[in-house]
Amino acid sequence: MPVVISMQFFANKNILKMNDNQLKKSIASWEEQVKLHESKIKSPEIYSEEWTNMTEQHKKGLINHWKHEIKTLTNDIQDATEELRKRGK
C-alpha cells in the first residue's frame, strides 16, 4: 500500500507568522530564485565550472535538485499569495 503524504506537511510554516511586507518581499525573492534555477537548468555550464567534467548521474542530480527547488519555491509563492489574499491585500 503506497504512503500518501500531504504537500501541506512540507509547507513553509513561517508564512503565517510574516507581516504583509515580509510576505511581499519573500514572494519577490522566491520569484528571483525560481528564475535563477530555471536559468541554471537551461545553461548549467554557466553556473558550474565543473559541469563538463561531471558524470551524467551528477548532472541529472543537480538538475533534479534545481527542479525540486523550483517546485518548493513555487509552492511557497502560492501559499504566500493566498495568505495575502486572505488578509485582503
PyMOL Python script that loads the backbone (N, CA, C, O; Angstrom):
from pymol import cmd

cmd.read_pdbstr("""\
ATOM      1  N   MET A   1       0.845  -1.180   0.000  1.00  0.00           N
ATOM      2  CA  MET A   1       0.000   0.000   0.000  1.00  0.00           C
ATOM      3  C   MET A   1       0.891   1.244   0.000  1.00  0.00           C
ATOM      4  O   MET A   1       1.735   1.383   0.885  1.00  0.00           O
ATOM      5  N   PRO A   2       0.724   2.161  -0.977  1.00  0.00           N
ATOM      6  CA  PRO A   2       1.577   3.345  -1.053  1.00  0.00           C
ATOM      7  C   PRO A   2       1.293   4.329   0.082  1.00  0.00           C
ATOM      8  O   PRO A   2       0.162   4.459   0.551  1.00  0.00           O
ATOM      9  N   VAL A   3       2.327   5.001   0.497  1.00  0.00           N
ATOM     10  CA  VAL A   3       2.204   6.020   1.537  1.00  0.00           C
ATOM     11  C   VAL A   3       1.885   7.345   0.857  1.00  0.00           C
ATOM     12  O   VAL A   3       2.570   7.745  -0.085  1.00  0.00           O
ATOM     13  N   VAL A   4       0.852   8.022   1.332  1.00  0.00           N
ATOM     14  CA  VAL A   4       0.459   9.310   0.783  1.00  0.00           C
ATOM     15  C   VAL A   4       0.807  10.381   1.812  1.00  0.00           C
ATOM     16  O   VAL A   4       0.391  10.314   2.968  1.00  0.00           O
ATOM     17  N   ILE A   5       1.576  11.362   1.367  1.00  0.00           N
ATOM     18  CA  ILE A   5       1.978  12.450   2.247  1.00  0.00           C
ATOM     19  C   ILE A   5       1.417  13.747   1.686  1.00  0.00           C
ATOM     20  O   ILE A   5       1.639  14.071   0.519  1.00  0.00           O
ATOM     21  N   SER A   6       0.710  14.469   2.494  1.00  0.00           N
ATOM     22  CA  SER A   6       0.146  15.750   2.075  1.00  0.00           C
ATOM     23  C   SER A   6       1.264  16.758   1.844  1.00  0.00           C
ATOM     24  O   SER A   6       2.224  16.821   2.612  1.00  0.00           O
ATOM     25  N   MET A   7       1.130  17.556   0.767  1.00  0.00           N
ATOM     26  CA  MET A   7       2.121  18.600   0.494  1.00  0.00           C
ATOM     27  C   MET A   7       2.110  19.654   1.597  1.00  0.00           C
ATOM     28  O   MET A   7       3.107  20.354   1.778  1.00  0.00           O
ATOM     29  N   GLN A   8       1.019  19.783   2.334  1.00  0.00           N
ATOM     30  CA  GLN A   8       0.964  20.723   3.440  1.00  0.00           C
ATOM     31  C   GLN A   8       2.001  20.384   4.506  1.00  0.00           C
ATOM     32  O   GLN A   8       2.431  21.259   5.257  1.00  0.00           O
ATOM     33  N   PHE A   9       2.402  19.122   4.573  1.00  0.00           N
ATOM     34  CA  PHE A   9       3.427  18.692   5.523  1.00  0.00           C
ATOM     35  C   PHE A   9       4.726  19.451   5.280  1.00  0.00           C
ATOM     36  O   PHE A   9       5.470  19.743   6.216  1.00  0.00           O
ATOM     37  N   PHE A  10       4.994  19.771   3.999  1.00  0.00           N
ATOM     38  CA  PHE A  10       6.231  20.444   3.630  1.00  0.00           C
ATOM     39  C   PHE A  10       6.070  21.957   3.500  1.00  0.00           C
ATOM     40  O   PHE A  10       7.022  22.646   3.134  1.00  0.00           O
ATOM     41  N   ALA A  11       4.895  22.477   3.790  1.00  0.00           N
ATOM     42  CA  ALA A  11       4.621  23.901   3.611  1.00  0.00           C
ATOM     43  C   ALA A  11       5.541  24.745   4.494  1.00  0.00           C
ATOM     44  O   ALA A  11       5.963  24.327   5.572  1.00  0.00           O
ATOM     45  N   ASN A  12       5.831  25.935   4.002  1.00  0.00           N
ATOM     46  CA  ASN A  12       6.647  26.883   4.744  1.00  0.00           C
ATOM     47  C   ASN A  12       5.798  27.420   5.898  1.00  0.00           C
ATOM     48  O   ASN A  12       4.894  28.229   5.692  1.00  0.00           O
ATOM     49  N   LYS A  13       6.096  26.967   7.090  1.00  0.00           N
ATOM     50  CA  LYS A  13       5.285  27.310   8.257  1.00  0.00           C
ATOM     51  C   LYS A  13       5.484  28.752   8.723  1.00  0.00           C
ATOM     52  O   LYS A  13       4.703  29.251   9.533  1.00  0.00           O
ATOM     53  N   ASN A  14       6.510  29.420   8.224  1.00  0.00           N
ATOM     54  CA  ASN A  14       6.767  30.797   8.613  1.00  0.00           C
ATOM     55  C   ASN A  14       5.830  31.782   7.921  1.00  0.00           C
ATOM     56  O   ASN A  14       5.702  32.923   8.366  1.00  0.00           O
ATOM     57  N   ILE A  15       5.183  31.366   6.853  1.00  0.00           N
ATOM     58  CA  ILE A  15       4.338  32.266   6.088  1.00  0.00           C
ATOM     59  C   ILE A  15       3.263  32.906   6.969  1.00  0.00           C
ATOM     60  O   ILE A  15       3.006  34.105   6.860  1.00  0.00           O
ATOM     61  N   LEU A  16       2.651  32.134   7.817  1.00  0.00           N
ATOM     62  CA  LEU A  16       1.585  32.670   8.670  1.00  0.00           C
ATOM     63  C   LEU A  16       2.106  33.668   9.697  1.00  0.00           C
ATOM     64  O   LEU A  16       1.344  34.499  10.192  1.00  0.00           O
ATOM     65  N   LYS A  17       3.380  33.597  10.019  1.00  0.00           N
ATOM     66  CA  LYS A  17       3.972  34.491  11.012  1.00  0.00           C
ATOM     67  C   LYS A  17       4.475  35.792  10.394  1.00  0.00           C
ATOM     68  O   LYS A  17       4.776  36.739  11.121  1.00  0.00           O
ATOM     69  N   MET A  18       4.572  35.857   9.070  1.00  0.00           N
ATOM     70  CA  MET A  18       5.114  37.036   8.391  1.00  0.00           C
ATOM     71  C   MET A  18       4.074  38.146   8.298  1.00  0.00           C
ATOM     72  O   MET A  18       2.878  37.893   8.154  1.00  0.00           O
ATOM     73  N   ASN A  19       4.567  39.396   8.385  1.00  0.00           N
ATOM     74  CA  ASN A  19       3.658  40.508   8.140  1.00  0.00           C
ATOM     75  C   ASN A  19       3.538  40.706   6.626  1.00  0.00           C
ATOM     76  O   ASN A  19       4.235  40.051   5.852  1.00  0.00           O
ATOM     77  N   ASP A  20       2.662  41.600   6.218  1.00  0.00           N
ATOM     78  CA  ASP A  20       2.383  41.783   4.791  1.00  0.00           C
ATOM     79  C   ASP A  20       3.634  42.142   3.989  1.00  0.00           C
ATOM     80  O   ASP A  20       3.869  41.587   2.915  1.00  0.00           O
ATOM     81  N   ASN A  21       4.436  43.074   4.515  1.00  0.00           N
ATOM     82  CA  ASN A  21       5.649  43.479   3.794  1.00  0.00           C
ATOM     83  C   ASN A  21       6.642  42.334   3.672  1.00  0.00           C
ATOM     84  O   ASN A  21       7.273  42.164   2.629  1.00  0.00           O
ATOM     85  N   GLN A  22       6.783  41.554   4.725  1.00  0.00           N
ATOM     86  CA  GLN A  22       7.681  40.394   4.670  1.00  0.00           C
ATOM     87  C   GLN A  22       7.213  39.395   3.614  1.00  0.00           C
ATOM     88  O   GLN A  22       8.024  38.830   2.881  1.00  0.00           O
ATOM     89  N   LEU A  23       5.905  39.185   3.544  1.00  0.00           N
ATOM     90  CA  LEU A  23       5.370  38.267   2.536  1.00  0.00           C
ATOM     91  C   LEU A  23       5.665  38.771   1.131  1.00  0.00           C
ATOM     92  O   LEU A  23       6.089  38.003   0.267  1.00  0.00           O
ATOM     93  N   LYS A  24       5.443  40.054   0.903  1.00  0.00           N
ATOM     94  CA  LYS A  24       5.675  40.631  -0.424  1.00  0.00           C
ATOM     95  C   LYS A  24       7.155  40.539  -0.812  1.00  0.00           C
ATOM     96  O   LYS A  24       7.480  40.198  -1.949  1.00  0.00           O
ATOM     97  N   LYS A  25       8.038  40.840   0.123  1.00  0.00           N
ATOM     98  CA  LYS A  25       9.479  40.744  -0.145  1.00  0.00           C
ATOM     99  C   LYS A  25       9.897  39.300  -0.388  1.00  0.00           C
ATOM    100  O   LYS A  25      10.721  39.022  -1.258  1.00  0.00           O
ATOM    101  N   SER A  26       9.331  38.394   0.377  1.00  0.00           N
ATOM    102  CA  SER A  26       9.649  36.978   0.207  1.00  0.00           C
ATOM    103  C   SER A  26       9.182  36.474  -1.145  1.00  0.00           C
ATOM    104  O   SER A  26       9.908  35.741  -1.818  1.00  0.00           O
ATOM    105  N   ILE A  27       7.984  36.856  -1.549  1.00  0.00           N
ATOM    106  CA  ILE A  27       7.472  36.447  -2.855  1.00  0.00           C
ATOM    107  C   ILE A  27       8.413  36.918  -3.959  1.00  0.00           C
ATOM    108  O   ILE A  27       8.755  36.149  -4.858  1.00  0.00           O
ATOM    109  N   ALA A  28       8.830  38.178  -3.891  1.00  0.00           N
ATOM    110  CA  ALA A  28       9.742  38.717  -4.904  1.00  0.00           C
ATOM    111  C   ALA A  28      11.067  37.950  -4.911  1.00  0.00           C
ATOM    112  O   ALA A  28      11.602  37.634  -5.973  1.00  0.00           O
ATOM    113  N   SER A  29      11.584  37.659  -3.731  1.00  0.00           N
ATOM    114  CA  SER A  29      12.844  36.920  -3.626  1.00  0.00           C
ATOM    115  C   SER A  29      12.704  35.506  -4.185  1.00  0.00           C
ATOM    116  O   SER A  29      13.570  35.031  -4.919  1.00  0.00           O
ATOM    117  N   TRP A  30      11.610  34.843  -3.832  1.00  0.00           N
ATOM    118  CA  TRP A  30      11.386  33.477  -4.309  1.00  0.00           C
ATOM    119  C   TRP A  30      11.223  33.450  -5.824  1.00  0.00           C
ATOM    120  O   TRP A  30      11.686  32.520  -6.485  1.00  0.00           O
ATOM    121  N   GLU A  31      10.561  34.474  -6.378  1.00  0.00           N
ATOM    122  CA  GLU A  31      10.403  34.544  -7.832  1.00  0.00           C
ATOM    123  C   GLU A  31      11.762  34.683  -8.520  1.00  0.00           C
ATOM    124  O   GLU A  31      12.000  34.079  -9.566  1.00  0.00           O
ATOM    125  N   GLU A  32      12.650  35.483  -7.928  1.00  0.00           N
ATOM    126  CA  GLU A  32      14.003  35.622  -8.471  1.00  0.00           C
ATOM    127  C   GLU A  32      14.768  34.302  -8.400  1.00  0.00           C
ATOM    128  O   GLU A  32      15.494  33.951  -9.330  1.00  0.00           O
ATOM    129  N   GLN A  33      14.605  33.577  -7.298  1.00  0.00           N
ATOM    130  CA  GLN A  33      15.274  32.285  -7.157  1.00  0.00           C
ATOM    131  C   GLN A  33      14.758  31.285  -8.183  1.00  0.00           C
ATOM    132  O   GLN A  33      15.530  30.489  -8.717  1.00  0.00           O
ATOM    133  N   VAL A  34      13.457  31.321  -8.462  1.00  0.00           N
ATOM    134  CA  VAL A  34      12.894  30.439  -9.488  1.00  0.00           C
ATOM    135  C   VAL A  34      13.537  30.752 -10.834  1.00  0.00           C
ATOM    136  O   VAL A  34      13.939  29.843 -11.561  1.00  0.00           O
ATOM    137  N   LYS A  35      13.635  32.042 -11.166  1.00  0.00           N
ATOM    138  CA  LYS A  35      14.261  32.447 -12.439  1.00  0.00           C
ATOM    139  C   LYS A  35      15.708  31.964 -12.506  1.00  0.00           C
ATOM    140  O   LYS A  35      16.161  31.486 -13.546  1.00  0.00           O
ATOM    141  N   LEU A  36      16.426  32.090 -11.400  1.00  0.00           N
ATOM    142  CA  LEU A  36      17.822  31.653 -11.367  1.00  0.00           C
ATOM    143  C   LEU A  36      17.924  30.148 -11.601  1.00  0.00           C
ATOM    144  O   LEU A  36      18.758  29.698 -12.387  1.00  0.00           O
ATOM    145  N   HIS A  37      17.087  29.376 -10.927  1.00  0.00           N
ATOM    146  CA  HIS A  37      17.122  27.921 -11.098  1.00  0.00           C
ATOM    147  C   HIS A  37      16.715  27.512 -12.511  1.00  0.00           C
ATOM    148  O   HIS A  37      17.273  26.567 -13.067  1.00  0.00           O
ATOM    149  N   GLU A  38      15.756  28.211 -13.090  1.00  0.00           N
ATOM    150  CA  GLU A  38      15.373  27.930 -14.480  1.00  0.00           C
ATOM    151  C   GLU A  38      16.541  28.202 -15.420  1.00  0.00           C
ATOM    152  O   GLU A  38      16.770  27.460 -16.375  1.00  0.00           O
ATOM    153  N   SER A  39      17.275  29.275 -15.139  1.00  0.00           N
ATOM    154  CA  SER A  39      18.450  29.603 -15.935  1.00  0.00           C
ATOM    155  C   SER A  39      19.537  28.544 -15.761  1.00  0.00           C
ATOM    156  O   SER A  39      20.210  28.179 -16.724  1.00  0.00           O
ATOM    157  N   LYS A  40      19.706  28.056 -14.548  1.00  0.00           N
ATOM    158  CA  LYS A  40      20.688  27.001 -14.289  1.00  0.00           C
ATOM    159  C   LYS A  40      20.353  25.734 -15.063  1.00  0.00           C
ATOM    160  O   LYS A  40      21.247  25.065 -15.582  1.00  0.00           O
ATOM    161  N   ILE A  41      19.073  25.404 -15.140  1.00  0.00           N
ATOM    162  CA  ILE A  41      18.654  24.214 -15.874  1.00  0.00           C
ATOM    163  C   ILE A  41      18.900  24.403 -17.373  1.00  0.00           C
ATOM    164  O   ILE A  41      19.316  23.474 -18.066  1.00  0.00           O
ATOM    165  N   LYS A  42      18.643  25.602 -17.856  1.00  0.00           N
ATOM    166  CA  LYS A  42      18.803  25.899 -19.281  1.00  0.00           C
ATOM    167  C   LYS A  42      20.275  25.919 -19.698  1.00  0.00           C
ATOM    168  O   LYS A  42      20.631  25.417 -20.765  1.00  0.00           O
ATOM    169  N   SER A  43      21.124  26.501 -18.853  1.00  0.00           N
ATOM    170  CA  SER A  43      22.552  26.647 -19.181  1.00  0.00           C
ATOM    171  C   SER A  43      23.421  26.321 -17.970  1.00  0.00           C
ATOM    172  O   SER A  43      24.058  27.213 -17.411  1.00  0.00           O
ATOM    173  N   PRO A  44      23.453  25.068 -17.564  1.00  0.00           N
ATOM    174  CA  PRO A  44      24.175  24.711 -16.333  1.00  0.00           C
ATOM    175  C   PRO A  44      25.678  24.981 -16.398  1.00  0.00           C
ATOM    176  O   PRO A  44      26.308  25.238 -15.372  1.00  0.00           O
ATOM    177  N   GLU A  45      26.240  24.924 -17.577  1.00  0.00           N
ATOM    178  CA  GLU A  45      27.689  25.130 -17.703  1.00  0.00           C
ATOM    179  C   GLU A  45      28.106  26.538 -17.295  1.00  0.00           C
ATOM    180  O   GLU A  45      29.260  26.756 -16.928  1.00  0.00           O
ATOM    181  N   ILE A  46      27.185  27.494 -17.354  1.00  0.00           N
ATOM    182  CA  ILE A  46      27.476  28.866 -16.944  1.00  0.00           C
ATOM    183  C   ILE A  46      27.624  28.952 -15.422  1.00  0.00           C
ATOM    184  O   ILE A  46      28.389  29.773 -14.915  1.00  0.00           O
ATOM    185  N   TYR A  47      26.902  28.119 -14.710  1.00  0.00           N
ATOM    186  CA  TYR A  47      26.849  28.193 -13.253  1.00  0.00           C
ATOM    187  C   TYR A  47      27.771  27.205 -12.544  1.00  0.00           C
ATOM    188  O   TYR A  47      27.984  27.306 -11.336  1.00  0.00           O
ATOM    189  N   SER A  48      28.309  26.265 -13.287  1.00  0.00           N
ATOM    190  CA  SER A  48      29.199  25.281 -12.686  1.00  0.00           C
ATOM    191  C   SER A  48      30.418  25.078 -13.577  1.00  0.00           C
ATOM    192  O   SER A  48      30.316  24.540 -14.680  1.00  0.00           O
ATOM    193  N   GLU A  49      31.568  25.518 -13.082  1.00  0.00           N
ATOM    194  CA  GLU A  49      32.811  25.370 -13.842  1.00  0.00           C
ATOM    195  C   GLU A  49      33.143  23.910 -14.107  1.00  0.00           C
ATOM    196  O   GLU A  49      33.818  23.592 -15.087  1.00  0.00           O
ATOM    197  N   GLU A  50      32.677  23.028 -13.246  1.00  0.00           N
ATOM    198  CA  GLU A  50      32.981  21.604 -13.350  1.00  0.00           C
ATOM    199  C   GLU A  50      31.956  20.830 -14.176  1.00  0.00           C
ATOM    200  O   GLU A  50      32.061  19.610 -14.300  1.00  0.00           O
ATOM    201  N   TRP A  51      30.967  21.522 -14.742  1.00  0.00           N
ATOM    202  CA  TRP A  51      29.877  20.850 -15.430  1.00  0.00           C
ATOM    203  C   TRP A  51      30.370  19.845 -16.467  1.00  0.00           C
ATOM    204  O   TRP A  51      29.879  18.717 -16.514  1.00  0.00           O
ATOM    205  N   THR A  52      31.327  20.235 -17.292  1.00  0.00           N
ATOM    206  CA  THR A  52      31.791  19.343 -18.369  1.00  0.00           C
ATOM    207  C   THR A  52      32.528  18.120 -17.821  1.00  0.00           C
ATOM    208  O   THR A  52      32.624  17.102 -18.507  1.00  0.00           O
ATOM    209  N   ASN A  53      33.044  18.208 -16.606  1.00  0.00           N
ATOM    210  CA  ASN A  53      33.767  17.087 -16.007  1.00  0.00           C
ATOM    211  C   ASN A  53      32.878  16.180 -15.146  1.00  0.00           C
ATOM    212  O   ASN A  53      33.326  15.132 -14.682  1.00  0.00           O
ATOM    213  N   MET A  54      31.639  16.577 -14.938  1.00  0.00           N
ATOM    214  CA  MET A  54      30.740  15.806 -14.078  1.00  0.00           C
ATOM    215  C   MET A  54      30.212  14.574 -14.812  1.00  0.00           C
ATOM    216  O   MET A  54      30.085  14.556 -16.036  1.00  0.00           O
ATOM    217  N   THR A  55      29.913  13.556 -14.024  1.00  0.00           N
ATOM    218  CA  THR A  55      29.274  12.370 -14.602  1.00  0.00           C
ATOM    219  C   THR A  55      27.825  12.720 -14.953  1.00  0.00           C
ATOM    220  O   THR A  55      27.264  13.679 -14.424  1.00  0.00           O
ATOM    221  N   GLU A  56      27.241  11.947 -15.835  1.00  0.00           N
ATOM    222  CA  GLU A  56      25.842  12.168 -16.207  1.00  0.00           C
ATOM    223  C   GLU A  56      24.936  12.040 -14.990  1.00  0.00           C
ATOM    224  O   GLU A  56      23.953  12.770 -14.866  1.00  0.00           O
ATOM    225  N   GLN A  57      25.258  11.125 -14.101  1.00  0.00           N
ATOM    226  CA  GLN A  57      24.463  10.943 -12.888  1.00  0.00           C
ATOM    227  C   GLN A  57      24.511  12.198 -12.022  1.00  0.00           C
ATOM    228  O   GLN A  57      23.490  12.619 -11.477  1.00  0.00           O
ATOM    229  N   HIS A  58      25.684  12.789 -11.896  1.00  0.00           N
ATOM    230  CA  HIS A  58      25.829  14.011 -11.099  1.00  0.00           C
ATOM    231  C   HIS A  58      25.053  15.159 -11.750  1.00  0.00           C
ATOM    232  O   HIS A  58      24.373  15.922 -11.064  1.00  0.00           O
ATOM    233  N   LYS A  59      25.159  15.275 -13.082  1.00  0.00           N
ATOM    234  CA  LYS A  59      24.426  16.315 -13.807  1.00  0.00           C
ATOM    235  C   LYS A  59      22.916  16.165 -13.596  1.00  0.00           C
ATOM    236  O   LYS A  59      22.216  17.140 -13.324  1.00  0.00           O
ATOM    237  N   LYS A  60      22.431  14.933 -13.726  1.00  0.00           N
ATOM    238  CA  LYS A  60      20.997  14.677 -13.519  1.00  0.00           C
ATOM    239  C   LYS A  60      20.587  15.038 -12.099  1.00  0.00           C
ATOM    240  O   LYS A  60      19.516  15.601 -11.876  1.00  0.00           O
ATOM    241  N   GLY A  61      21.447  14.710 -11.144  1.00  0.00           N
ATOM    242  CA  GLY A  61      21.161  15.018  -9.750  1.00  0.00           C
ATOM    243  C   GLY A  61      21.024  16.513  -9.512  1.00  0.00           C
ATOM    244  O   GLY A  61      20.112  16.957  -8.815  1.00  0.00           O
ATOM    245  N   LEU A  62      21.933  17.286 -10.093  1.00  0.00           N
ATOM    246  CA  LEU A  62      21.857  18.741  -9.939  1.00  0.00           C
ATOM    247  C   LEU A  62      20.591  19.299 -10.587  1.00  0.00           C
ATOM    248  O   LEU A  62      19.903  20.132  -9.997  1.00  0.00           O
ATOM    249  N   ILE A  63      20.292  18.843 -11.783  1.00  0.00           N
ATOM    250  CA  ILE A  63      19.094  19.311 -12.476  1.00  0.00           C
ATOM    251  C   ILE A  63      17.844  18.944 -11.682  1.00  0.00           C
ATOM    252  O   ILE A  63      16.933  19.760 -11.542  1.00  0.00           O
ATOM    253  N   ASN A  64      17.800  17.722 -11.166  1.00  0.00           N
ATOM    254  CA  ASN A  64      16.654  17.315 -10.341  1.00  0.00           C
ATOM    255  C   ASN A  64      16.548  18.165  -9.078  1.00  0.00           C
ATOM    256  O   ASN A  64      15.447  18.509  -8.647  1.00  0.00           O
ATOM    257  N   HIS A  65      17.692  18.503  -8.488  1.00  0.00           N
ATOM    258  CA  HIS A  65      17.704  19.362  -7.306  1.00  0.00           C
ATOM    259  C   HIS A  65      17.119  20.733  -7.640  1.00  0.00           C
ATOM    260  O   HIS A  65      16.281  21.252  -6.903  1.00  0.00           O
ATOM    261  N   TRP A  66      17.565  21.317  -8.755  1.00  0.00           N
ATOM    262  CA  TRP A  66      17.065  22.634  -9.155  1.00  0.00           C
ATOM    263  C   TRP A  66      15.566  22.576  -9.447  1.00  0.00           C
ATOM    264  O   TRP A  66      14.832  23.502  -9.100  1.00  0.00           O
ATOM    265  N   LYS A  67      15.107  21.499 -10.081  1.00  0.00           N
ATOM    266  CA  LYS A  67      13.672  21.342 -10.360  1.00  0.00           C
ATOM    267  C   LYS A  67      12.876  21.231  -9.059  1.00  0.00           C
ATOM    268  O   LYS A  67      11.791  21.800  -8.936  1.00  0.00           O
ATOM    269  N   HIS A  68      13.419  20.502  -8.100  1.00  0.00           N
ATOM    270  CA  HIS A  68      12.755  20.363  -6.799  1.00  0.00           C
ATOM    271  C   HIS A  68      12.686  21.721  -6.104  1.00  0.00           C
ATOM    272  O   HIS A  68      11.662  22.066  -5.514  1.00  0.00           O
ATOM    273  N   GLU A  69      13.758  22.482  -6.171  1.00  0.00           N
ATOM    274  CA  GLU A  69      13.775  23.815  -5.566  1.00  0.00           C
ATOM    275  C   GLU A  69      12.714  24.704  -6.210  1.00  0.00           C
ATOM    276  O   GLU A  69      12.019  25.444  -5.515  1.00  0.00           O
ATOM    277  N   ILE A  70      12.589  24.633  -7.531  1.00  0.00           N
ATOM    278  CA  ILE A  70      11.571  25.421  -8.232  1.00  0.00           C
ATOM    279  C   ILE A  70      10.183  25.049  -7.721  1.00  0.00           C
ATOM    280  O   ILE A  70       9.351  25.920  -7.466  1.00  0.00           O
ATOM    281  N   LYS A  71       9.946  23.765  -7.576  1.00  0.00           N
ATOM    282  CA  LYS A  71       8.640  23.300  -7.086  1.00  0.00           C
ATOM    283  C   LYS A  71       8.370  23.817  -5.674  1.00  0.00           C
ATOM    284  O   LYS A  71       7.271  24.290  -5.385  1.00  0.00           O
ATOM    285  N   THR A  72       9.355  23.730  -4.809  1.00  0.00           N
ATOM    286  CA  THR A  72       9.216  24.191  -3.431  1.00  0.00           C
ATOM    287  C   THR A  72       8.978  25.701  -3.382  1.00  0.00           C
ATOM    288  O   THR A  72       8.094  26.175  -2.669  1.00  0.00           O
ATOM    289  N   LEU A  73       9.769  26.445  -4.143  1.00  0.00           N
ATOM    290  CA  LEU A  73       9.625  27.900  -4.167  1.00  0.00           C
ATOM    291  C   LEU A  73       8.268  28.309  -4.735  1.00  0.00           C
ATOM    292  O   LEU A  73       7.631  29.236  -4.234  1.00  0.00           O
ATOM    293  N   THR A  74       7.836  27.619  -5.775  1.00  0.00           N
ATOM    294  CA  THR A  74       6.538  27.911  -6.387  1.00  0.00           C
ATOM    295  C   THR A  74       5.413  27.670  -5.388  1.00  0.00           C
ATOM    296  O   THR A  74       4.470  28.457  -5.308  1.00  0.00           O
ATOM    297  N   ASN A  75       5.511  26.595  -4.635  1.00  0.00           N
ATOM    298  CA  ASN A  75       4.507  26.324  -3.590  1.00  0.00           C
ATOM    299  C   ASN A  75       4.503  27.432  -2.538  1.00  0.00           C
ATOM    300  O   ASN A  75       3.441  27.872  -2.099  1.00  0.00           O
ATOM    301  N   ASP A  76       5.690  27.881  -2.137  1.00  0.00           N
ATOM    302  CA  ASP A  76       5.783  28.958  -1.149  1.00  0.00           C
ATOM    303  C   ASP A  76       5.170  30.248  -1.699  1.00  0.00           C
ATOM    304  O   ASP A  76       4.471  30.962  -0.981  1.00  0.00           O
ATOM    305  N   ILE A  77       5.436  30.542  -2.970  1.00  0.00           N
ATOM    306  CA  ILE A  77       4.864  31.733  -3.611  1.00  0.00           C
ATOM    307  C   ILE A  77       3.347  31.654  -3.603  1.00  0.00           C
ATOM    308  O   ILE A  77       2.668  32.623  -3.266  1.00  0.00           O
ATOM    309  N   GLN A  78       2.825  30.506  -3.973  1.00  0.00           N
ATOM    310  CA  GLN A  78       1.367  30.324  -3.994  1.00  0.00           C
ATOM    311  C   GLN A  78       0.776  30.461  -2.597  1.00  0.00           C
ATOM    312  O   GLN A  78      -0.253  31.113  -2.420  1.00  0.00           O
ATOM    313  N   ASP A  79       1.418  29.853  -1.607  1.00  0.00           N
ATOM    314  CA  ASP A  79       0.919  29.923  -0.236  1.00  0.00           C
ATOM    315  C   ASP A  79       0.956  31.358   0.295  1.00  0.00           C
ATOM    316  O   ASP A  79       0.010  31.805   0.944  1.00  0.00           O
ATOM    317  N   ALA A  80       2.042  32.077   0.020  1.00  0.00           N
ATOM    318  CA  ALA A  80       2.170  33.456   0.491  1.00  0.00           C
ATOM    319  C   ALA A  80       1.164  34.367  -0.214  1.00  0.00           C
ATOM    320  O   ALA A  80       0.581  35.256   0.407  1.00  0.00           O
ATOM    321  N   THR A  81       0.968  34.142  -1.505  1.00  0.00           N
ATOM    322  CA  THR A  81      -0.006  34.929  -2.264  1.00  0.00           C
ATOM    323  C   THR A  81      -1.412  34.682  -1.728  1.00  0.00           C
ATOM    324  O   THR A  81      -2.206  35.612  -1.590  1.00  0.00           O
ATOM    325  N   GLU A  82      -1.710  33.430  -1.429  1.00  0.00           N
ATOM    326  CA  GLU A  82      -3.010  33.086  -0.861  1.00  0.00           C
ATOM    327  C   GLU A  82      -3.189  33.722   0.514  1.00  0.00           C
ATOM    328  O   GLU A  82      -4.281  34.185   0.843  1.00  0.00           O
ATOM    329  N   GLU A  83      -2.144  33.747   1.309  1.00  0.00           N
ATOM    330  CA  GLU A  83      -2.221  34.364   2.642  1.00  0.00           C
ATOM    331  C   GLU A  83      -2.485  35.857   2.514  1.00  0.00           C
ATOM    332  O   GLU A  83      -3.289  36.408   3.267  1.00  0.00           O
ATOM    333  N   LEU A  84      -1.822  36.516   1.574  1.00  0.00           N
ATOM    334  CA  LEU A  84      -2.089  37.934   1.346  1.00  0.00           C
ATOM    335  C   LEU A  84      -3.524  38.164   0.900  1.00  0.00           C
ATOM    336  O   LEU A  84      -4.170  39.122   1.324  1.00  0.00           O
ATOM    337  N   ARG A  85      -4.021  37.273   0.036  1.00  0.00           N
ATOM    338  CA  ARG A  85      -5.408  37.378  -0.430  1.00  0.00           C
ATOM    339  C   ARG A  85      -6.382  37.251   0.738  1.00  0.00           C
ATOM    340  O   ARG A  85      -7.358  37.996   0.834  1.00  0.00           O
ATOM    341  N   LYS A  86      -6.098  36.290   1.630  1.00  0.00           N
ATOM    342  CA  LYS A  86      -6.957  36.098   2.809  1.00  0.00           C
ATOM    343  C   LYS A  86      -6.970  37.348   3.702  1.00  0.00           C
ATOM    344  O   LYS A  86      -7.974  37.668   4.340  1.00  0.00           O
ATOM    345  N   ARG A  87      -5.834  38.036   3.726  1.00  0.00           N
ATOM    346  CA  ARG A  87      -5.729  39.256   4.532  1.00  0.00           C
ATOM    347  C   ARG A  87      -6.320  40.462   3.819  1.00  0.00           C
ATOM    348  O   ARG A  87      -6.386  41.551   4.389  1.00  0.00           O
ATOM    349  N   GLY A  88      -6.744  40.277   2.594  1.00  0.00           N
ATOM    350  CA  GLY A  88      -7.327  41.385   1.834  1.00  0.00           C
ATOM    351  C   GLY A  88      -6.294  42.295   1.202  1.00  0.00           C
ATOM    352  O   GLY A  88      -6.583  43.461   0.931  1.00  0.00           O
ATOM    353  N   LYS A  89      -5.104  41.789   0.962  1.00  0.00           N
ATOM    354  CA  LYS A  89      -4.004  42.597   0.391  1.00  0.00           C
ATOM    355  C   LYS A  89      -3.797  42.301  -1.067  1.00  0.00           C
ATOM    356  O   LYS A  89      -2.919  42.889  -1.698  1.00  0.00           O
TER     357      LYS A  89
END
""", "prot")
cmd.dss("prot")
cmd.show_as("cartoon", "prot")
cmd.util.cbc("prot")
cmd.orient("prot")
